[in-house]
Amino acid sequence: MKQHVFENSSQVKCIRYFDDKQILEVEYKTNKTYQYFNVPETIYEAAMAAESIGKYVNKYVKNEFKYQLLPF
C-alpha cells in the first residue's frame, strides 16, 4: 500500500493506493472515505504529481471509476 497525507489540500486529507487490488482510497476533509476500483497505478502517480489533488480527483477519478463509500 502507498499512502500520502495532504496538509495543504482544502478537500483531500489522504489517499491510499492498494496496488495489488488496484484500489484508490480517497479520504476527504469531511471524513468521508471512498474506494475507487480498477484504478491503474498511473492514475495514482499522476495524482501525486498534480498541482491540486482535489482538482485531479474531481476530473480524473470521480465519475470515471466505480466506487463505494466506506462506513465510518
mmCIF file as gemmi writes it, N, C-alpha and C atoms, coordinates in Angstrom:
data_model
loop_
_atom_site.group_PDB
_atom_site.id
_atom_site.type_symbol
_atom_site.label_atom_id
_atom_site.label_alt_id
_atom_site.label_comp_id
_atom_site.label_asym_id
_atom_site.label_entity_id
_atom_site.label_seq_id
_atom_site.pdbx_PDB_ins_code
_atom_site.Cartn_x
_atom_site.Cartn_y
_atom_site.Cartn_z
_atom_site.occupancy
_atom_site.B_iso_or_equiv
_atom_site.pdbx_formal_charge
_atom_site.auth_seq_id
_atom_site.auth_asym_id
_atom_site.pdbx_PDB_model_num
ATOM 1 N N . MET Axp A 1 ? 0.84 -1.189 0 1 0 ? 1 A 1
ATOM 2 C CA . MET Axp A 1 ? 0 0 0 1 0 ? 1 A 1
ATOM 3 C C . MET Axp A 1 ? 0.879 1.244 0 1 0 ? 1 A 1
ATOM 4 N N . LYS Axp A 2 ? 0.469 2.211 -0.771 1 0 ? 2 A 1
ATOM 5 C CA . LYS Axp A 2 ? 1.12 3.517 -0.796 1 0 ? 2 A 1
ATOM 6 C C . LYS Axp A 2 ? 0.143 4.519 -0.199 1 0 ? 2 A 1
ATOM 7 N N . GLN Axp A 3 ? 0.672 5.466 0.55 1 0 ? 3 A 1
ATOM 8 C CA . GLN Axp A 3 ? -0.19 6.448 1.199 1 0 ? 3 A 1
ATOM 9 C C . GLN Axp A 3 ? 0.47 7.808 1.179 1 0 ? 3 A 1
ATOM 10 N N . HIS Axp A 4 ? -0.366 8.835 1.024 1 0 ? 4 A 1
ATOM 11 C CA . HIS Axp A 4 ? 0.133 10.204 1.096 1 0 ? 4 A 1
ATOM 12 C C . HIS Axp A 4 ? -0.902 11.076 1.811 1 0 ? 4 A 1
ATOM 13 N N . VAL Axp A 5 ? -0.429 11.856 2.769 1 0 ? 5 A 1
ATOM 14 C CA . VAL Axp A 5 ? -1.279 12.79 3.51 1 0 ? 5 A 1
ATOM 15 C C . VAL Axp A 5 ? -1.071 14.185 2.925 1 0 ? 5 A 1
ATOM 16 N N . PHE Axp A 6 ? -2.169 14.89 2.701 1 0 ? 6 A 1
ATOM 17 C CA . PHE Axp A 6 ? -2.123 16.226 2.107 1 0 ? 6 A 1
ATOM 18 C C . PHE Axp A 6 ? -2.409 17.269 3.177 1 0 ? 6 A 1
ATOM 19 N N . GLU Axp A 7 ? -1.391 17.979 3.583 1 0 ? 7 A 1
ATOM 20 C CA . GLU Axp A 7 ? -1.533 19.017 4.606 1 0 ? 7 A 1
ATOM 21 C C . GLU Axp A 7 ? -2.188 20.286 4.052 1 0 ? 7 A 1
ATOM 22 N N . ASN Axp A 8 ? -1.944 20.578 2.78 1 0 ? 8 A 1
ATOM 23 C CA . ASN Axp A 8 ? -2.369 21.862 2.21 1 0 ? 8 A 1
ATOM 24 C C . ASN Axp A 8 ? -3.603 21.782 1.313 1 0 ? 8 A 1
ATOM 25 N N . SER Axp A 9 ? -4.196 20.615 1.185 1 0 ? 9 A 1
ATOM 26 C CA . SER Axp A 9 ? -5.383 20.484 0.344 1 0 ? 9 A 1
ATOM 27 C C . SER Axp A 9 ? -6.619 20.912 1.117 1 0 ? 9 A 1
ATOM 28 N N . SER Axp A 10 ? -7.51 21.608 0.442 1 0 ? 10 A 1
ATOM 29 C CA . SER Axp A 10 ? -8.752 22.024 1.09 1 0 ? 10 A 1
ATOM 30 C C . SER Axp A 10 ? -9.807 20.919 1.049 1 0 ? 10 A 1
ATOM 31 N N . GLN Axp A 11 ? -9.616 19.915 0.173 1 0 ? 11 A 1
ATOM 32 C CA . GLN Axp A 11 ? -10.622 18.867 0.006 1 0 ? 11 A 1
ATOM 33 C C . GLN Axp A 11 ? -10.17 17.489 0.475 1 0 ? 11 A 1
ATOM 34 N N . VAL Axp A 12 ? -8.931 17.126 0.148 1 0 ? 12 A 1
ATOM 35 C CA . VAL Axp A 12 ? -8.453 15.766 0.361 1 0 ? 12 A 1
ATOM 36 C C . VAL Axp A 12 ? -7.521 15.709 1.562 1 0 ? 12 A 1
ATOM 37 N N . LYS Axp A 13 ? -7.83 14.794 2.478 1 0 ? 13 A 1
ATOM 38 C CA . LYS Axp A 13 ? -6.977 14.595 3.65 1 0 ? 13 A 1
ATOM 39 C C . LYS Axp A 13 ? -5.85 13.614 3.334 1 0 ? 13 A 1
ATOM 40 N N . CYS Axp A 14 ? -6.192 12.526 2.649 1 0 ? 14 A 1
ATOM 41 C CA . CYS Axp A 14 ? -5.221 11.455 2.44 1 0 ? 14 A 1
ATOM 42 C C . CYS Axp A 14 ? -5.673 10.591 1.27 1 0 ? 14 A 1
ATOM 43 N N . ILE Axp A 15 ? -4.713 10.021 0.539 1 0 ? 15 A 1
ATOM 44 C CA . ILE Axp A 15 ? -5.051 8.986 -0.428 1 0 ? 15 A 1
ATOM 45 C C . ILE Axp A 15 ? -4.173 7.771 -0.17 1 0 ? 15 A 1
ATOM 46 N N . ARG Axp A 16 ? -4.75 6.624 -0.428 1 0 ? 16 A 1
ATOM 47 C CA . ARG Axp A 16 ? -4.035 5.354 -0.304 1 0 ? 16 A 1
ATOM 48 C C . ARG Axp A 16 ? -4.242 4.588 -1.603 1 0 ? 16 A 1
ATOM 49 N N . TYR Axp A 17 ? -3.192 3.903 -2.032 1 0 ? 17 A 1
ATOM 50 C CA . TYR Axp A 17 ? -3.308 3.085 -3.241 1 0 ? 17 A 1
ATOM 51 C C . TYR Axp A 17 ? -2.882 1.669 -2.908 1 0 ? 17 A 1
ATOM 52 N N . PHE Axp A 18 ? -3.794 0.747 -3.136 1 0 ? 18 A 1
ATOM 53 C CA . PHE Axp A 18 ? -3.536 -0.672 -2.918 1 0 ? 18 A 1
ATOM 54 C C . PHE Axp A 18 ? -3.233 -1.289 -4.282 1 0 ? 18 A 1
ATOM 55 N N . ASP Axp A 19 ? -1.943 -1.354 -4.615 1 0 ? 19 A 1
ATOM 56 C CA . ASP Axp A 19 ? -1.564 -1.756 -5.967 1 0 ? 19 A 1
ATOM 57 C C . ASP Axp A 19 ? -1.917 -3.203 -6.278 1 0 ? 19 A 1
ATOM 58 N N . ASP Axp A 20 ? -1.95 -4.075 -5.269 1 0 ? 20 A 1
ATOM 59 C CA . ASP Axp A 20 ? -2.296 -5.476 -5.522 1 0 ? 20 A 1
ATOM 60 C C . ASP Axp A 20 ? -3.756 -5.633 -5.934 1 0 ? 20 A 1
ATOM 61 N N . LYS Axp A 21 ? -4.612 -4.692 -5.546 1 0 ? 21 A 1
ATOM 62 C CA . LYS Axp A 21 ? -6.041 -4.756 -5.881 1 0 ? 21 A 1
ATOM 63 C C . LYS Axp A 21 ? -6.488 -3.632 -6.805 1 0 ? 21 A 1
ATOM 64 N N . GLN Axp A 22 ? -5.589 -2.718 -7.12 1 0 ? 22 A 1
ATOM 65 C CA . GLN Axp A 22 ? -5.888 -1.541 -7.944 1 0 ? 22 A 1
ATOM 66 C C . GLN Axp A 22 ? -7.046 -0.732 -7.356 1 0 ? 22 A 1
ATOM 67 N N . ILE Axp A 23 ? -6.967 -0.486 -6.045 1 0 ? 23 A 1
ATOM 68 C CA . ILE Axp A 23 ? -7.969 0.317 -5.353 1 0 ? 23 A 1
ATOM 69 C C . ILE Axp A 23 ? -7.319 1.625 -4.919 1 0 ? 23 A 1
ATOM 70 N N . LEU Axp A 24 ? -7.952 2.727 -5.288 1 0 ? 24 A 1
ATOM 71 C CA . LEU Axp A 24 ? -7.539 4.051 -4.836 1 0 ? 24 A 1
ATOM 72 C C . LEU Axp A 24 ? -8.541 4.485 -3.779 1 0 ? 24 A 1
ATOM 73 N N . GLU Axp A 25 ? -8.042 4.769 -2.596 1 0 ? 25 A 1
ATOM 74 C CA . GLU Axp A 25 ? -8.898 5.179 -1.487 1 0 ? 25 A 1
ATOM 75 C C . GLU Axp A 25 ? -8.643 6.65 -1.216 1 0 ? 25 A 1
ATOM 76 N N . VAL Axp A 26 ? -9.695 7.452 -1.233 1 0 ? 26 A 1
ATOM 77 C CA . VAL Axp A 26 ? -9.583 8.893 -1.034 1 0 ? 26 A 1
ATOM 78 C C . VAL Axp A 26 ? -10.345 9.26 0.231 1 0 ? 26 A 1
ATOM 79 N N . GLU Axp A 27 ? -9.616 9.814 1.196 1 0 ? 27 A 1
ATOM 80 C CA . GLU Axp A 27 ? -10.22 10.283 2.433 1 0 ? 27 A 1
ATOM 81 C C . GLU Axp A 27 ? -10.306 11.799 2.358 1 0 ? 27 A 1
ATOM 82 N N . TYR Axp A 28 ? -11.525 12.306 2.435 1 0 ? 28 A 1
ATOM 83 C CA . TYR Axp A 28 ? -11.754 13.739 2.299 1 0 ? 28 A 1
ATOM 84 C C . TYR Axp A 28 ? -11.717 14.432 3.651 1 0 ? 28 A 1
ATOM 85 N N . LYS Axp A 29 ? -11.577 15.733 3.641 1 0 ? 29 A 1
ATOM 86 C CA . LYS Axp A 29 ? -11.558 16.53 4.87 1 0 ? 29 A 1
ATOM 87 C C . LYS Axp A 29 ? -12.886 16.427 5.621 1 0 ? 29 A 1
ATOM 88 N N . THR Axp A 30 ? -13.93 16.009 4.926 1 0 ? 30 A 1
ATOM 89 C CA . THR Axp A 30 ? -15.245 15.814 5.54 1 0 ? 30 A 1
ATOM 90 C C . THR Axp A 30 ? -15.315 14.506 6.321 1 0 ? 30 A 1
ATOM 91 N N . ASN Axp A 31 ? -14.206 13.759 6.321 1 0 ? 31 A 1
ATOM 92 C CA . ASN Axp A 31 ? -14.082 12.443 6.958 1 0 ? 31 A 1
ATOM 93 C C . ASN Axp A 31 ? -14.836 11.341 6.23 1 0 ? 31 A 1
ATOM 94 N N . LYS Axp A 32 ? -15.277 11.592 5.01 1 0 ? 32 A 1
ATOM 95 C CA . LYS Axp A 32 ? -15.841 10.532 4.178 1 0 ? 32 A 1
ATOM 96 C C . LYS Axp A 32 ? -14.696 9.9 3.389 1 0 ? 32 A 1
ATOM 97 N N . THR Axp A 33 ? -14.734 8.586 3.266 1 0 ? 33 A 1
ATOM 98 C CA . THR Axp A 33 ? -13.701 7.862 2.542 1 0 ? 33 A 1
ATOM 99 C C . THR Axp A 33 ? -14.36 7.033 1.449 1 0 ? 33 A 1
ATOM 100 N N . TYR Axp A 34 ? -13.848 7.195 0.235 1 0 ? 34 A 1
ATOM 101 C CA . TYR Axp A 34 ? -14.345 6.457 -0.92 1 0 ? 34 A 1
ATOM 102 C C . TYR Axp A 34 ? -13.25 5.55 -1.444 1 0 ? 34 A 1
ATOM 103 N N . GLN Axp A 35 ? -13.645 4.357 -1.881 1 0 ? 35 A 1
ATOM 104 C CA . GLN Axp A 35 ? -12.735 3.465 -2.584 1 0 ? 35 A 1
ATOM 105 C C . GLN Axp A 35 ? -13.153 3.441 -4.048 1 0 ? 35 A 1
ATOM 106 N N . TYR Axp A 36 ? -12.183 3.66 -4.913 1 0 ? 36 A 1
ATOM 107 C CA . TYR Axp A 36 ? -12.392 3.614 -6.359 1 0 ? 36 A 1
ATOM 108 C C . TYR Axp A 36 ? -11.705 2.357 -6.882 1 0 ? 36 A 1
ATOM 109 N N . PHE Axp A 37 ? -12.399 1.602 -7.738 1 0 ? 37 A 1
ATOM 110 C CA . PHE Axp A 37 ? -11.943 0.281 -8.158 1 0 ? 37 A 1
ATOM 111 C C . PHE Axp A 37 ? -11.341 0.268 -9.563 1 0 ? 37 A 1
ATOM 112 N N . ASN Axp A 38 ? -10.42 -0.67 -9.771 1 0 ? 38 A 1
ATOM 113 C CA . ASN Axp A 38 ? -9.748 -0.885 -11.064 1 0 ? 38 A 1
ATOM 114 C C . ASN Axp A 38 ? -9.035 0.371 -11.54 1 0 ? 38 A 1
ATOM 115 N N . VAL Axp A 39 ? -8.373 1.037 -10.614 1 0 ? 39 A 1
ATOM 116 C CA . VAL Axp A 39 ? -7.64 2.265 -10.92 1 0 ? 39 A 1
ATOM 117 C C . VAL Axp A 39 ? -6.187 1.899 -11.237 1 0 ? 39 A 1
ATOM 118 N N . PRO Axp A 40 ? -5.722 2.204 -12.446 1 0 ? 40 A 1
ATOM 119 C CA . PRO Axp A 40 ? -4.331 1.907 -12.781 1 0 ? 40 A 1
ATOM 120 C C . PRO Axp A 40 ? -3.362 2.715 -11.909 1 0 ? 40 A 1
ATOM 121 N N . GLU Axp A 41 ? -2.198 2.155 -11.673 1 0 ? 41 A 1
ATOM 122 C CA . GLU Axp A 41 ? -1.206 2.84 -10.852 1 0 ? 41 A 1
ATOM 123 C C . GLU Axp A 41 ? -0.794 4.178 -11.467 1 0 ? 41 A 1
ATOM 124 N N . THR Axp A 42 ? -0.892 4.295 -12.775 1 0 ? 42 A 1
ATOM 125 C CA . THR Axp A 42 ? -0.542 5.559 -13.441 1 0 ? 42 A 1
ATOM 126 C C . THR Axp A 42 ? -1.436 6.711 -12.971 1 0 ? 42 A 1
ATOM 127 N N . ILE Axp A 43 ? -2.681 6.4 -12.622 1 0 ? 43 A 1
ATOM 128 C CA . ILE Axp A 43 ? -3.595 7.427 -12.106 1 0 ? 43 A 1
ATOM 129 C C . ILE Axp A 43 ? -3.112 7.894 -10.738 1 0 ? 43 A 1
ATOM 130 N N . TYR Axp A 44 ? -2.719 6.956 -9.897 1 0 ? 44 A 1
ATOM 131 C CA . TYR Axp A 44 ? -2.175 7.321 -8.579 1 0 ? 44 A 1
ATOM 132 C C . TYR Axp A 44 ? -0.923 8.176 -8.749 1 0 ? 44 A 1
ATOM 133 N N . GLU Axp A 45 ? -0.022 7.766 -9.624 1 0 ? 45 A 1
ATOM 134 C CA . GLU Axp A 45 ? 1.226 8.507 -9.836 1 0 ? 45 A 1
ATOM 135 C C . GLU Axp A 45 ? 0.955 9.916 -10.359 1 0 ? 45 A 1
ATOM 136 N N . ALA Axp A 46 ? 0.005 10.039 -11.268 1 0 ? 46 A 1
ATOM 137 C CA . ALA Axp A 46 ? -0.349 11.357 -11.794 1 0 ? 46 A 1
ATOM 138 C C . ALA Axp A 46 ? -0.976 12.224 -10.705 1 0 ? 46 A 1
ATOM 139 N N . ALA Axp A 47 ? -1.759 11.608 -9.831 1 0 ? 47 A 1
ATOM 140 C CA . ALA Axp A 47 ? -2.356 12.353 -8.716 1 0 ? 47 A 1
ATOM 141 C C . ALA Axp A 47 ? -1.269 12.917 -7.814 1 0 ? 47 A 1
ATOM 142 N N . MET Axp A 48 ? -0.225 12.133 -7.58 1 0 ? 48 A 1
ATOM 143 C CA . MET Axp A 48 ? 0.88 12.586 -6.736 1 0 ? 48 A 1
ATOM 144 C C . MET Axp A 48 ? 1.633 13.759 -7.363 1 0 ? 48 A 1
ATOM 145 N N . ALA Axp A 49 ? 1.634 13.811 -8.675 1 0 ? 49 A 1
ATOM 146 C CA . ALA Axp A 49 ? 2.348 14.87 -9.395 1 0 ? 49 A 1
ATOM 147 C C . ALA Axp A 49 ? 1.475 16.091 -9.684 1 0 ? 49 A 1
ATOM 148 N N . ALA Axp A 50 ? 0.179 15.984 -9.428 1 0 ? 50 A 1
ATOM 149 C CA . ALA Axp A 50 ? -0.758 17.058 -9.762 1 0 ? 50 A 1
ATOM 150 C C . ALA Axp A 50 ? -0.526 18.287 -8.886 1 0 ? 50 A 1
ATOM 151 N N . GLU Axp A 51 ? -0.778 19.441 -9.469 1 0 ? 51 A 1
ATOM 152 C CA . GLU Axp A 51 ? -0.672 20.698 -8.733 1 0 ? 51 A 1
ATOM 153 C C . GLU Axp A 51 ? -1.726 20.774 -7.626 1 0 ? 51 A 1
ATOM 154 N N . SER Axp A 52 ? -2.922 20.248 -7.925 1 0 ? 52 A 1
ATOM 155 C CA . SER Axp A 52 ? -4.022 20.238 -6.95 1 0 ? 52 A 1
ATOM 156 C C . SER Axp A 52 ? -4.629 18.84 -6.916 1 0 ? 52 A 1
ATOM 157 N N . ILE Axp A 53 ? -4.496 18.151 -5.787 1 0 ? 53 A 1
ATOM 158 C CA . ILE Axp A 53 ? -5.038 16.797 -5.672 1 0 ? 53 A 1
ATOM 159 C C . ILE Axp A 53 ? -6.559 16.81 -5.777 1 0 ? 53 A 1
ATOM 160 N N . GLY Axp A 54 ? -7.215 17.796 -5.198 1 0 ? 54 A 1
ATOM 161 C CA . GLY Axp A 54 ? -8.674 17.876 -5.272 1 0 ? 54 A 1
ATOM 162 C C . GLY Axp A 54 ? -9.174 18.025 -6.697 1 0 ? 54 A 1
ATOM 163 N N . LYS Axp A 55 ? -8.564 18.897 -7.456 1 0 ? 55 A 1
ATOM 164 C CA . LYS Axp A 55 ? -8.956 19.089 -8.86 1 0 ? 55 A 1
ATOM 165 C C . LYS Axp A 55 ? -8.684 17.839 -9.677 1 0 ? 55 A 1
ATOM 166 N N . TYR Axp A 56 ? -7.555 17.188 -9.399 1 0 ? 56 A 1
ATOM 167 C CA . TYR Axp A 56 ? -7.215 15.972 -10.137 1 0 ? 56 A 1
ATOM 168 C C . TYR Axp A 56 ? -8.255 14.879 -9.879 1 0 ? 56 A 1
ATOM 169 N N . VAL Axp A 57 ? -8.575 14.652 -8.623 1 0 ? 57 A 1
ATOM 170 C CA . VAL Axp A 57 ? -9.552 13.618 -8.275 1 0 ? 57 A 1
ATOM 171 C C . VAL Axp A 57 ? -10.904 13.944 -8.908 1 0 ? 57 A 1
ATOM 172 N N . ASN Axp A 58 ? -11.32 15.194 -8.843 1 0 ? 58 A 1
ATOM 173 C CA . ASN Axp A 58 ? -12.605 15.588 -9.436 1 0 ? 58 A 1
ATOM 174 C C . ASN Axp A 58 ? -12.64 15.333 -10.937 1 0 ? 58 A 1
ATOM 175 N N . LYS Axp A 59 ? -11.536 15.581 -11.615 1 0 ? 59 A 1
ATOM 176 C CA . LYS Axp A 59 ? -11.515 15.472 -13.078 1 0 ? 59 A 1
ATOM 177 C C . LYS Axp A 59 ? -11.238 14.061 -13.583 1 0 ? 59 A 1
ATOM 178 N N . TYR Axp A 60 ? -10.33 13.33 -12.917 1 0 ? 60 A 1
ATOM 179 C CA . TYR Axp A 60 ? -9.857 12.064 -13.474 1 0 ? 60 A 1
ATOM 180 C C . TYR Axp A 60 ? -10.263 10.813 -12.698 1 0 ? 60 A 1
ATOM 181 N N . VAL Axp A 61 ? -10.846 10.976 -11.524 1 0 ? 61 A 1
ATOM 182 C CA . VAL Axp A 61 ? -11.2 9.797 -10.729 1 0 ? 61 A 1
ATOM 183 C C . VAL Axp A 61 ? -12.713 9.699 -10.531 1 0 ? 61 A 1
ATOM 184 N N . LYS Axp A 62 ? -13.319 10.75 -9.982 1 0 ? 62 A 1
ATOM 185 C CA . LYS Axp A 62 ? -14.773 10.741 -9.785 1 0 ? 62 A 1
ATOM 186 C C . LYS Axp A 62 ? -15.453 10.558 -11.136 1 0 ? 62 A 1
ATOM 187 N N . ASN Axp A 63 ? -16.504 9.795 -11.155 1 0 ? 63 A 1
ATOM 188 C CA . ASN Axp A 63 ? -17.304 9.536 -12.361 1 0 ? 63 A 1
ATOM 189 C C . ASN Axp A 63 ? -16.544 8.771 -13.442 1 0 ? 63 A 1
ATOM 190 N N . GLU Axp A 64 ? -15.29 8.375 -13.173 1 0 ? 64 A 1
ATOM 191 C CA . GLU Axp A 64 ? -14.52 7.589 -14.143 1 0 ? 64 A 1
ATOM 192 C C . GLU Axp A 64 ? -14.375 6.138 -13.692 1 0 ? 64 A 1
ATOM 193 N N . PHE Axp A 65 ? -14.467 5.91 -12.39 1 0 ? 65 A 1
ATOM 194 C CA . PHE Axp A 65 ? -14.278 4.573 -11.836 1 0 ? 65 A 1
ATOM 195 C C . PHE Axp A 65 ? -15.434 4.244 -10.903 1 0 ? 65 A 1
ATOM 196 N N . LYS Axp A 66 ? -15.772 2.957 -10.848 1 0 ? 66 A 1
ATOM 197 C CA . LYS Axp A 66 ? -16.788 2.52 -9.884 1 0 ? 66 A 1
ATOM 198 C C . LYS Axp A 66 ? -16.227 2.751 -8.49 1 0 ? 66 A 1
ATOM 199 N N . TYR Axp A 67 ? -17.129 3.042 -7.554 1 0 ? 67 A 1
ATOM 200 C CA . TYR Axp A 67 ? -16.667 3.381 -6.2 1 0 ? 67 A 1
ATOM 201 C C . TYR Axp A 67 ? -17.684 2.926 -5.164 1 0 ? 67 A 1
ATOM 202 N N . GLN Axp A 68 ? -17.233 2.979 -3.919 1 0 ? 68 A 1
ATOM 203 C CA . GLN Axp A 68 ? -18.134 2.791 -2.782 1 0 ? 68 A 1
ATOM 204 C C . GLN Axp A 68 ? -17.694 3.727 -1.656 1 0 ? 68 A 1
ATOM 205 N N . LEU Axp A 69 ? -18.686 4.179 -0.923 1 0 ? 69 A 1
ATOM 206 C CA . LEU Axp A 69 ? -18.438 4.978 0.283 1 0 ? 69 A 1
ATOM 207 C C . LEU Axp A 69 ? -18.225 4.009 1.435 1 0 ? 69 A 1
ATOM 208 N N . LEU Axp A 70 ? -17.118 4.158 2.157 1 0 ? 70 A 1
ATOM 209 C CA . LEU Axp A 70 ? -16.851 3.276 3.287 1 0 ? 70 A 1
ATOM 210 C C . LEU Axp A 70 ? -17.639 3.74 4.503 1 0 ? 70 A 1
ATOM 211 N N . PRO Axp A 71 ? -18.167 2.802 5.279 1 0 ? 71 A 1
ATOM 212 C CA . PRO Axp A 71 ? -18.852 3.208 6.511 1 0 ? 71 A 1
ATOM 213 C C . PRO Axp A 71 ? -17.854 3.717 7.522 1 0 ? 71 A 1
ATOM 214 N N . PHE Axp A 72 ? -18.309 4.548 8.435 1 0 ? 72 A 1
ATOM 215 C CA . PHE Axp A 72 ? -17.421 5.109 9.467 1 0 ? 72 A 1
ATOM 216 C C . PHE Axp A 72 ? -16.906 4.012 10.359 1 0 ? 72 A 1
